[in-house]
């Protein structure tokens, strides 16, 4: 089909049914289509950046113009195909997750990061999907993305009707909660579009109330500088002292606002083997993960999103969690011994956090 085709040139009903069928066959759980106009979201992004709430995520500021206009990112784009993919393994139990957060010796890794790196999984399937679409409708200009380019993907997904924006700023869906990944295909063909859906958070503020660091400063307002996910993943420097105790035993990311959300009682489980837990990350203790050498960290996190933070940040996060365990007098002898043994050969970032951790022992 020529690129100049108008929307009426498509057999819209059959095409849409076909898109949905292909998406499901490729493992996606939702599909909607929108245009590139982001409206008021652009102004909100600029205000968020101006307030410095992005912390040290300089790429947010650097590519702000591209985020505001997908047509600048990929010239010729007129539609965005937005897809979602559930990531919770079948054995996930939210009560057990709460229980692990209350057990100081456990090492809690965010649920999305316990399997393979979702970037690779989604990108490969999006590429396959785009090629199938081209085979179906003819020559297609496209690019695929999943949290890998300056795109306001949550806003695009909201506009497309994949869900609504929760007060924690994540996307929510009545049928699957918020435990899904997002991906996009930017195309230069005017596919039929979908409508936005109604919000369903009402007066609930559970996500705001439960946040350990009060990073959700107002409904729909997140200060990344306070968020444990930012502090343990994106932040390259020391964890600010004022947030260390609130981190508890969270060593990579934080799920509290999702665990508490009433809509996640509908969170769907996935059968995708890529997202199954690896290397015991759903049950590991702090001491078990602390015992990993750098080569073991690299090998065990091969193909994982965790690997990109590097061994030093990983140890930094573990040291804070071990300090919080020591403050509760949990496994004191073993933890003190492990921390002291590592101190002489640690880089300055890790050493500072080890010293802080050792200082948390009850007098």
C-alpha positions as a Markdown table, in Angstrom:
| # | Residue | x | y | z |
|---|---|---|---|---|
| 1 | Unk | 0.0 | 0.0 | 0.0 |
| 2 | Unk | 1.5 | 3.4 | -0.9 |
| 3 | Unk | 2.5 | 5.7 | 1.9 |
| 4 | Unk | 0.1 | 8.4 | 0.7 |
| 5 | Unk | -2.9 | 6.2 | 1.4 |
| 6 | Unk | -5.7 | 7.8 | 3.4 |
| 7 | Unk | -7.3 | 6.2 | 6.4 |
| 8 | Unk | -10.4 | 5.3 | 4.3 |
| 9 | Unk | -8.1 | 3.2 | 2.0 |
| 10 | Unk | -7.7 | 0.6 | 4.8 |
| 11 | Unk | -10.2 | -2.2 | 5.4 |
| 12 | Unk | -10.2 | -0.8 | 9.0 |
| 13 | Unk | -12.2 | -3.6 | 10.7 |
| 14 | Unk | -10.3 | -6.5 | 9.2 |
| 15 | Unk | -6.9 | -4.7 | 9.7 |
| 16 | Unk | -7.6 | -4.0 | 13.3 |
| 17 | Unk | -8.7 | -7.6 | 14.0 |
| 18 | Unk | -5.6 | -8.7 | 12.3 |
| 19 | Unk | -3.4 | -6.4 | 14.3 |
| 20 | Unk | -4.9 | -7.7 | 17.5 |
| 21 | Unk | -4.5 | -11.3 | 16.5 |
| 22 | Unk | -0.8 | -10.8 | 15.5 |
| 23 | Unk | -0.1 | -8.9 | 18.8 |
| 24 | Unk | -1.5 | -11.7 | 20.9 |
| 25 | Unk | 0.5 | -14.3 | 18.9 |
| 26 | Unk | 3.7 | -12.4 | 19.6 |
| 27 | Unk | 3.0 | -12.4 | 23.3 |
| 28 | Unk | 1.6 | -8.9 | 23.7 |
| 29 | Unk | -1.4 | -8.4 | 25.9 |
| 30 | Unk | -2.8 | -5.1 | 24.7 |
| 31 | Unk | -2.6 | -3.0 | 21.5 |
| 32 | Unk | -3.9 | 0.5 | 20.8 |
| 33 | Unk | -3.1 | 3.1 | 18.2 |
| 34 | Unk | -2.7 | 6.9 | 18.6 |
| 35 | Unk | -1.3 | 9.9 | 16.8 |
| 36 | Unk | 1.8 | 11.9 | 17.7 |
| 37 | Unk | 0.2 | 15.0 | 19.3 |
| 38 | Unk | 0.9 | 15.1 | 23.1 |
| 39 | Unk | -0.8 | 18.3 | 24.0 |
| 40 | Unk | -0.6 | 19.4 | 27.6 |
| 41 | Unk | 1.8 | 16.6 | 28.5 |
| 42 | Unk | 4.6 | 18.6 | 26.8 |
| 43 | Unk | 4.1 | 21.5 | 29.2 |
| 44 | Unk | 3.9 | 19.2 | 32.2 |
| 45 | Unk | 7.2 | 17.6 | 31.2 |
| 46 | Unk | 8.9 | 21.0 | 30.8 |
| 47 | Unk | 7.7 | 22.0 | 34.3 |
| 48 | Unk | 8.9 | 18.7 | 35.8 |
| 49 | Unk | 12.3 | 19.2 | 34.2 |
| 50 | Unk | 12.5 | 22.9 | 35.3 |
| 51 | Unk | 11.9 | 21.8 | 38.9 |
| 52 | Unk | 14.9 | 19.4 | 38.7 |
| 53 | Unk | 12.7 | 16.4 | 39.6 |
| 54 | Unk | 14.5 | 14.3 | 37.1 |
| 55 | Unk | 17.6 | 14.3 | 39.3 |
| 56 | Unk | 20.7 | 13.2 | 37.4 |
| 57 | Unk | 18.8 | 11.7 | 34.5 |
| 58 | Unk | 20.4 | 14.3 | 32.2 |
| 59 | Unk | 19.1 | 12.5 | 29.1 |
| 60 | Unk | 15.6 | 13.6 | 30.0 |
| 61 | Unk | 16.6 | 17.2 | 29.7 |
| 62 | Unk | 18.9 | 16.7 | 26.8 |
| 63 | Unk | 16.2 | 15.2 | 24.6 |
| 64 | Unk | 13.2 | 17.0 | 25.9 |
| 65 | Unk | 12.2 | 18.3 | 22.4 |
| 66 | Unk | 12.2 | 14.8 | 21.0 |
| 67 | Unk | 10.1 | 13.5 | 23.8 |
| 68 | Unk | 7.6 | 16.2 | 23.1 |
| 69 | Unk | 7.3 | 15.4 | 19.4 |
| 70 | Unk | 7.7 | 11.9 | 18.1 |
| 71 | Unk | 7.8 | 13.4 | 14.6 |
| 72 | Unk | 11.1 | 14.9 | 15.4 |
| 73 | Unk | 12.5 | 11.6 | 16.6 |
| 74 | Unk | 11.4 | 9.8 | 13.5 |
| 75 | Unk | 10.5 | 12.1 | 10.7 |
| 76 | Unk | 7.3 | 11.1 | 8.8 |
| 77 | Unk | 5.7 | 9.5 | 11.8 |
| 78 | Unk | 1.9 | 9.9 | 11.9 |
| 79 | Unk | 0.8 | 7.0 | 14.1 |
| 80 | Unk | 2.2 | 5.2 | 17.2 |
| 81 | Unk | 1.2 | 1.6 | 17.8 |
| 82 | Unk | 1.4 | 1.1 | 21.5 |
| 83 | Unk | 1.5 | -2.4 | 23.0 |
| 84 | Unk | 1.7 | -3.9 | 26.5 |
| 85 | Unk | 3.2 | -7.1 | 27.8 |
| 86 | Unk | 2.5 | -8.5 | 31.3 |
| 87 | Unk | 5.6 | -9.6 | 33.2 |
| 88 | Unk | 4.6 | -11.2 | 36.5 |
| 89 | Unk | 5.7 | -14.8 | 36.7 |
| 90 | Unk | 2.9 | -17.3 | 37.5 |
| 91 | Unk | 4.2 | -17.9 | 41.0 |
| 92 | Unk | 4.1 | -14.2 | 42.1 |
| 93 | Unk | 2.2 | -13.7 | 45.3 |
| 94 | Unk | 1.7 | -10.2 | 46.6 |
| 95 | Unk | 1.4 | -11.3 | 50.2 |
| 96 | Unk | 4.7 | -13.1 | 50.0 |
| 97 | Unk | 6.2 | -9.9 | 48.5 |
| 98 | Unk | 5.0 | -7.9 | 51.5 |
| 99 | Unk | 6.4 | -10.6 | 53.8 |
| 100 | Unk | 9.9 | -10.3 | 52.2 |
| 101 | Unk | 9.9 | -6.6 | 52.7 |
| 102 | Unk | 9.3 | -7.1 | 56.4 |
| 103 | Unk | 12.2 | -9.6 | 56.7 |
| 104 | Unk | 15.4 | -7.5 | 57.0 |
| 105 | Unk | 17.7 | -10.4 | 55.9 |
| 106 | Unk | 16.0 | -10.7 | 52.5 |
| 107 | Unk | 17.2 | -8.9 | 49.4 |
| 108 | Unk | 14.3 | -7.5 | 47.5 |
| 109 | Unk | 14.7 | -6.9 | 43.8 |
| 110 | Unk | 11.8 | -5.3 | 41.9 |
| 111 | Unk | 9.5 | -7.9 | 40.3 |
| 112 | Unk | 10.1 | -6.7 | 36.8 |
| 113 | Unk | 13.9 | -7.2 | 37.0 |
| 114 | Unk | 14.1 | -10.8 | 38.1 |
| 115 | Unk | 14.0 | -12.3 | 34.6 |
| 116 | Unk | 15.5 | -11.4 | 31.3 |
| 117 | Unk | 16.0 | -7.8 | 30.2 |
| 118 | Unk | 12.6 | -6.7 | 28.9 |
| 119 | Unk | 14.2 | -4.3 | 26.5 |
| 120 | Unk | 15.6 | -7.2 | 24.4 |
| 121 | Unk | 12.5 | -9.3 | 24.6 |
| 122 | Unk | 10.1 | -6.6 | 23.6 |
| 123 | Unk | 12.4 | -5.0 | 20.9 |
| 124 | Unk | 12.8 | -8.3 | 19.1 |
| 125 | Unk | 9.0 | -9.0 | 19.1 |
| 126 | Unk | 8.2 | -5.4 | 18.1 |
| 127 | Unk | 10.6 | -5.8 | 15.1 |
| 128 | Unk | 8.9 | -9.0 | 14.1 |
| 129 | Unk | 5.5 | -7.3 | 14.4 |
| 130 | Unk | 6.5 | -4.3 | 12.3 |
| 131 | Unk | 7.8 | -6.7 | 9.5 |
| 132 | Unk | 4.5 | -8.6 | 9.6 |
| 133 | Unk | 2.6 | -5.3 | 9.3 |
| 134 | Unk | 4.7 | -4.3 | 6.3 |
| 135 | Unk | 4.0 | -7.7 | 4.6 |
| 136 | Unk | 0.3 | -7.1 | 5.2 |
| 137 | Unk | -0.2 | -3.5 | 4.0 |
| 138 | Unk | 2.9 | -2.8 | 1.9 |
| 139 | Unk | 5.9 | -0.5 | 2.2 |
| 140 | Unk | 6.2 | 0.9 | 5.7 |
| 141 | Unk | 8.5 | 3.4 | 7.3 |
| 142 | Unk | 8.9 | 2.5 | 11.0 |
| 143 | Unk | 11.0 | 2.3 | 14.1 |
| 144 | Unk | 10.5 | 0.2 | 17.2 |
| 145 | Unk | 11.1 | 1.3 | 20.8 |
| 146 | Unk | 10.7 | 0.1 | 24.4 |
| 147 | Unk | 12.0 | 2.5 | 27.1 |
| 148 | Unk | 15.0 | 3.0 | 24.8 |
| 149 | Unk | 14.5 | 6.4 | 23.2 |
| 150 | Unk | 13.3 | 9.9 | 24.2 |
| 151 | Unk | 9.6 | 9.0 | 23.9 |
| 152 | Unk | 6.8 | 9.8 | 26.4 |
| 153 | Unk | 5.7 | 6.3 | 26.2 |
| 154 | Unk | 3.3 | 6.3 | 29.2 |
| 155 | Unk | 1.6 | 9.4 | 27.9 |
| 156 | Unk | 1.3 | 7.8 | 24.4 |
| 157 | Unk | -0.1 | 4.6 | 25.8 |
| 158 | Unk | -2.6 | 6.6 | 27.9 |
| 159 | Unk | -3.6 | 8.6 | 24.9 |
| 160 | Unk | -4.0 | 5.4 | 22.9 |
| 161 | Unk | -6.3 | 3.9 | 25.5 |
| 162 | Unk | -4.1 | 1.2 | 26.9 |
| 163 | Unk | -4.9 | 2.6 | 30.4 |
| 164 | Unk | -5.0 | 5.7 | 32.5 |
| 165 | Unk | -2.3 | 7.5 | 34.5 |
| 166 | Unk | -2.4 | 6.5 | 38.2 |
| 167 | Unk | -1.5 | 8.9 | 40.9 |
| 168 | Unk | 1.9 | 7.2 | 41.1 |
| 169 | Unk | 2.4 | 8.2 | 37.4 |
| 170 | Unk | 2.4 | 4.6 | 36.2 |
| 171 | Unk | -0.2 | 3.4 | 33.6 |
| 172 | Unk | -3.2 | 1.5 | 35.0 |
| 173 | Unk | -5.6 | -0.9 | 33.3 |
| 174 | Unk | -8.8 | -2.3 | 34.7 |
| 175 | Unk | -8.0 | -5.8 | 33.4 |
| 176 | Unk | -4.3 | -6.0 | 34.3 |
| 177 | Unk | -3.4 | -3.4 | 36.8 |
| 178 | Unk | 0.1 | -1.9 | 36.2 |
| 179 | Unk | 2.4 | -4.8 | 36.0 |
| 180 | Unk | 3.2 | -4.7 | 32.3 |
| 181 | Unk | 5.9 | -3.3 | 30.0 |
| 182 | Unk | 5.2 | -0.9 | 27.2 |
| 183 | Unk | 6.5 | -0.8 | 23.6 |
| 184 | Unk | 5.9 | 1.3 | 20.6 |
| 185 | Unk | 6.2 | 1.2 | 16.8 |
| 186 | Unk | 6.3 | 4.6 | 15.1 |
| 187 | Unk | 4.9 | 4.3 | 11.6 |
| 188 | Unk | 4.3 | 6.6 | 8.7 |
| 189 | Unk | 1.0 | 5.1 | 7.7 |
| 190 | Unk | -2.3 | 6.6 | 9.0 |
| 191 | Unk | -3.7 | 3.5 | 10.7 |
| 192 | Unk | -7.1 | 3.8 | 12.4 |
| 193 | Unk | -6.8 | 5.3 | 15.9 |
| 194 | Unk | -8.3 | 4.4 | 19.3 |
| 195 | Unk | -9.8 | 6.6 | 22.0 |
| 196 | Unk | -8.6 | 7.4 | 25.5 |
| 197 | Unk | -10.3 | 5.7 | 28.4 |
| 198 | Unk | -11.8 | 7.0 | 31.6 |
| 199 | Unk | -9.7 | 7.2 | 34.8 |
| 200 | Unk | -10.6 | 5.0 | 37.7 |
| 201 | Unk | -8.5 | 6.0 | 40.7 |
| 202 | Unk | -11.2 | 8.1 | 42.3 |
| 203 | Unk | -10.2 | 9.3 | 45.8 |
| 204 | Unk | -7.7 | 6.5 | 46.5 |
| 205 | Unk | -4.3 | 7.7 | 47.7 |
| 206 | Unk | -2.8 | 4.3 | 48.7 |
| 207 | Unk | 0.2 | 4.6 | 46.4 |
| 208 | Unk | 1.0 | 8.1 | 47.8 |
| 209 | Unk | 0.6 | 6.9 | 51.4 |
| 210 | Unk | 2.7 | 3.8 | 51.1 |
| 211 | Unk | 5.7 | 5.3 | 49.4 |
| 212 | Unk | 8.7 | 4.9 | 51.8 |
| 213 | Unk | 10.3 | 8.1 | 50.8 |
| 214 | Unk | 7.2 | 10.1 | 50.0 |
| 215 | Unk | 8.4 | 10.5 | 46.4 |
| 216 | Unk | 4.8 | 11.0 | 45.1 |
| 217 | Unk | 4.6 | 14.6 | 46.3 |
| 218 | Unk | 1.1 | 15.1 | 45.0 |
| 219 | Unk | -1.4 | 13.2 | 42.8 |
| 220 | Unk | 0.4 | 12.5 | 39.4 |
| 221 | Unk | 3.6 | 14.2 | 40.7 |
| 222 | Unk | 6.7 | 12.1 | 41.2 |
| 223 | Unk | 10.0 | 13.5 | 42.4 |
| 224 | Unk | 12.5 | 11.0 | 41.0 |
| 225 | Unk | 15.2 | 12.3 | 43.4 |
| 226 | Unk | 13.3 | 10.7 | 46.3 |
| 227 | Unk | 12.2 | 7.5 | 44.5 |
| 228 | Unk | 13.9 | 4.3 | 45.6 |
| 229 | Unk | 13.8 | 3.0 | 42.0 |
| 230 | Unk | 15.8 | 6.1 | 40.9 |
| 231 | Unk | 18.1 | 6.0 | 43.9 |
| 232 | Unk | 19.1 | 2.3 | 43.4 |
| 233 | Unk | 19.2 | 2.3 | 39.6 |
| 234 | Unk | 19.7 | 5.6 | 37.9 |
| 235 | Unk | 21.6 | 7.4 | 40.7 |
| 236 | Unk | 25.3 | 7.0 | 40.1 |
| 237 | Unk | 26.4 | 8.5 | 43.4 |
| 238 | Unk | 26.0 | 7.9 | 47.1 |
| 239 | Unk | 22.5 | 7.2 | 48.3 |
| 240 | Unk | 21.5 | 10.3 | 50.3 |
| 241 | Unk | 21.7 | 9.6 | 54.0 |
| 242 | Unk | 18.2 | 10.8 | 54.6 |
| 243 | Unk | 16.8 | 8.0 | 52.4 |
| 244 | Unk | 18.9 | 5.1 | 53.5 |
| 245 | Unk | 16.8 | 3.8 | 56.3 |
| 246 | Unk | 13.6 | 4.2 | 54.2 |
| 247 | Unk | 15.2 | 1.9 | 51.6 |
| 248 | Unk | 14.9 | -1.0 | 54.0 |
| 249 | Unk | 16.0 | -4.2 | 52.1 |
| 250 | Unk | 15.1 | -2.9 | 48.6 |
| 251 | Unk | 18.3 | -3.4 | 46.6 |
| 252 | Unk | 17.1 | -2.8 | 43.1 |
| 253 | Unk | 14.0 | -0.8 | 42.5 |
| 254 | Unk | 10.8 | -0.6 | 44.5 |
| 255 | Unk | 7.3 | -2.1 | 44.0 |
| 256 | Unk | 5.4 | -0.7 | 47.0 |
| 257 | Unk | 3.1 | 1.6 | 45.0 |
| 258 | Unk | 2.2 | -1.3 | 42.8 |
| 259 | Unk | 1.8 | -3.9 | 45.6 |
| 260 | Unk | -0.7 | -1.6 | 47.4 |
| 261 | Unk | -2.7 | -0.5 | 44.4 |
| 262 | Unk | -6.3 | -2.0 | 44.5 |
| 263 | Unk | -6.2 | -2.4 | 40.7 |
| 264 | Unk | -3.3 | -4.9 | 40.9 |
| 265 | Unk | -5.6 | -7.5 | 42.4 |
| 266 | Unk | -6.3 | -8.0 | 38.7 |
| 267 | Unk | -2.7 | -8.1 | 37.7 |
| 268 | Unk | -2.3 | -10.8 | 35.1 |
| 269 | Unk | 0.4 | -13.5 | 35.2 |
| 270 | Unk | 2.5 | -14.3 | 32.2 |
| 271 | Unk | 3.6 | -17.6 | 30.7 |
| 272 | Unk | 6.6 | -15.9 | 29.0 |
| 273 | Unk | 9.7 | -18.0 | 30.0 |
| 274 | Unk | 11.9 | -14.9 | 29.6 |
| 275 | Unk | 10.3 | -13.2 | 32.6 |
| 276 | Unk | 10.7 | -16.2 | 35.0 |
| 277 | Unk | 12.8 | -15.5 | 38.0 |
| 278 | Unk | 16.5 | -16.2 | 37.6 |
| 279 | Unk | 19.3 | -17.0 | 40.1 |
| 280 | Unk | 16.9 | -17.1 | 43.1 |
| 281 | Unk | 16.2 | -13.3 | 42.9 |
| 282 | Unk | 12.7 | -13.9 | 44.3 |
| 283 | Unk | 14.2 | -15.6 | 47.5 |
| 284 | Unk | 17.8 | -14.5 | 47.8 |
| 285 | Unk | 19.1 | -13.1 | 51.1 |
| 286 | Unk | 21.4 | -10.1 | 51.4 |
| 287 | Unk | 24.3 | -12.2 | 52.5 |
| 288 | Unk | 23.9 | -14.5 | 49.5 |
| 289 | Unk | 24.0 | -11.6 | 47.0 |
| 290 | Unk | 26.8 | -9.9 | 48.9 |
| 291 | Unk | 28.9 | -13.1 | 48.5 |
| 292 | Unk | 28.9 | -12.7 | 44.7 |
| 293 | Unk | 32.2 | -11.7 | 43.1 |
| 294 | Unk | 32.2 | -9.2 | 40.3 |
| 295 | Unk | 32.6 | -12.0 | 37.8 |
| 296 | Unk | 29.7 | -13.8 | 39.3 |
| 297 | Unk | 27.6 | -10.6 | 39.2 |
| 298 | Unk | 28.4 | -10.2 | 35.5 |
| 299 | Unk | 27.8 | -13.9 | 34.7 |
| 300 | Unk | 24.5 | -14.3 | 36.6 |
| 301 | Unk | 23.1 | -11.0 | 35.4 |
| 302 | Unk | 24.0 | -11.6 | 31.8 |
| 303 | Unk | 20.8 | -10.7 | 29.8 |
| 304 | Unk | 19.4 | -8.9 | 32.8 |
| 305 | Unk | 18.4 | -5.3 | 33.2 |
| 306 | Unk | 20.3 | -5.3 | 36.5 |
| 307 | Unk | 23.7 | -5.7 | 34.9 |
| 308 | Unk | 23.7 | -2.2 | 33.5 |
| 309 | Unk | 24.0 | -0.6 | 37.0 |
| 310 | Unk | 27.4 | -2.4 | 37.5 |
| 311 | Unk | 28.9 | -4.2 | 40.4 |
| 312 | Unk | 29.7 | -1.0 | 42.4 |
| 313 | Unk | 26.2 | 0.3 | 42.6 |
| 314 | Unk | 24.9 | -3.2 | 43.3 |
| 315 | Unk | 27.2 | -3.4 | 46.3 |
| 316 | Unk | 26.3 | 0.1 | 47.3 |
| 317 | Unk | 22.7 | -0.9 | 47.5 |
| 318 | Unk | 23.3 | -4.1 | 49.3 |
| 319 | Unk | 25.5 | -2.3 | 51.9 |
| 320 | Unk | 22.6 | 0.1 | 52.7 |
| 321 | Unk | 20.2 | -2.9 | 53.1 |
| 322 | Unk | 22.7 | -4.7 | 55.3 |
| 323 | Unk | 23.1 | -1.6 | 57.5 |
| 324 | Unk | 19.3 | -1.5 | 57.9 |
| 325 | Unk | 19.4 | -5.2 | 58.9 |
| 326 | Unk | 22.1 | -4.5 | 61.4 |
| 327 | Unk | 20.0 | -1.7 | 62.9 |
| 328 | Unk | 17.5 | -4.4 | 63.8 |
| 329 | Unk | 20.2 | -6.7 | 65.1 |
| 330 | Unk | 19.6 | -9.2 | 62.3 |
| 331 | Unk | 22.4 | -11.7 | 61.6 |
| 332 | Unk | 24.8 | -9.3 | 63.2 |
| 333 | Unk | 28.0 | -11.4 | 63.4 |
| 334 | Unk | 27.7 | -12.7 | 59.8 |
| 335 | Unk | 26.9 | -9.3 | 58.3 |
| 336 | Unk | 29.6 | -7.4 | 60.2 |
| 337 | Unk | 32.2 | -10.1 | 59.2 |
| 338 | Unk | 31.1 | -9.9 | 55.5 |
| 339 | Unk | 31.2 | -6.1 | 55.5 |
| 340 | Unk | 34.5 | -5.8 | 57.2 |
| 341 | Unk | 36.1 | -8.4 | 54.9 |
| 342 | Unk | 35.0 | -6.4 | 51.8 |
| 343 | Unk | 36.0 | -3.0 | 53.1 |
| 344 | Unk | 39.8 | -2.9 | 52.3 |
| 345 | Unk | 39.3 | -3.7 | 48.6 |
| 346 | Unk | 36.1 | -1.7 | 48.0 |
| 347 | Unk | 36.0 | 1.5 | 45.8 |
| 348 | Unk | 35.3 | 4.8 | 47.6 |
| 349 | Unk | 31.6 | 4.6 | 46.8 |
| 350 | Unk | 31.0 | 1.2 | 48.3 |
| 351 | Unk | 33.4 | 1.8 | 51.2 |
| 352 | Unk | 31.4 | 4.8 | 52.3 |
| 353 | Unk | 28.2 | 2.8 | 52.4 |
| 354 | Unk | 29.9 | -0.1 | 54.2 |
| 355 | Unk | 31.1 | 2.3 | 56.9 |
| 356 | Unk | 27.7 | 3.7 | 57.2 |
| 357 | Unk | 26.2 | 0.2 | 57.5 |
| 358 | Unk | 28.6 | -0.8 | 60.2 |
| 359 | Unk | 27.7 | 2.3 | 62.1 |
| 360 | Unk | 24.0 | 1.2 | 62.3 |
| 361 | Unk | 24.7 | -1.5 | 64.8 |
| 362 | Unk | 22.8 | -1.0 | 68.1 |
| 363 | Unk | 25.0 | 0.2 | 70.9 |
